[in-house]
Amino acid sequence: ALETLKMFEKKDSRVKSAAATNLSFLYYLENELAQATNYADLAVNSDRYNPAALTNKGNTVFANGDYEKAAEFYKEALRNDSSCTEALYNLGLTYKKLNRIDEALDCFLKLHAILRNSAQVLHQIASIYEIMEDPNQAIEWLLQLISVVPTDPHVLSKLGKLYDSEGDKSQAFHYFYESYRYFPSNIEVIEWLGAYYID
């Protein structure tokens, strides 16, 4: 894939930008950040209005820990294409890293309006409500999430924990037991169930 894409580097700017965008993403996936950054720069310089190139550039900056600058690239990508869901998702993650929780929630709620059944988006919204110490809202969003991924043991155990913290032992038992059915090796879940049976 890398060799094929490198053949397009000599073409006109739009083709070059598309090839460099894909090369940047491939290097990013291989955790070769220096190469990913080089191609992200090439992609952005070839076509400043390419939202995927700007998102990749944001990703390389994010990976280097400069979250403020990453947010700028994601916002620029969204100014060029308001439907760029990758940029919006990554902007939400960036705000979460920066502890700008309300802005992160705003990004993920906008995404939810576009991608109704995205497990990742539902998970992020539930996680943010947990950070905001609003367990009832976190439970609501996790219940939506298990309607999309009903066999995810981690989501089921998270629901068990939230119900337990709210004092609802029967619901907590239900979700911990379901989690145990799908993944019987989680020691934390086994411990909770053992303590429940002793009680």
Beta strands, then each sheet from edge to edge (+ up, - down):
end
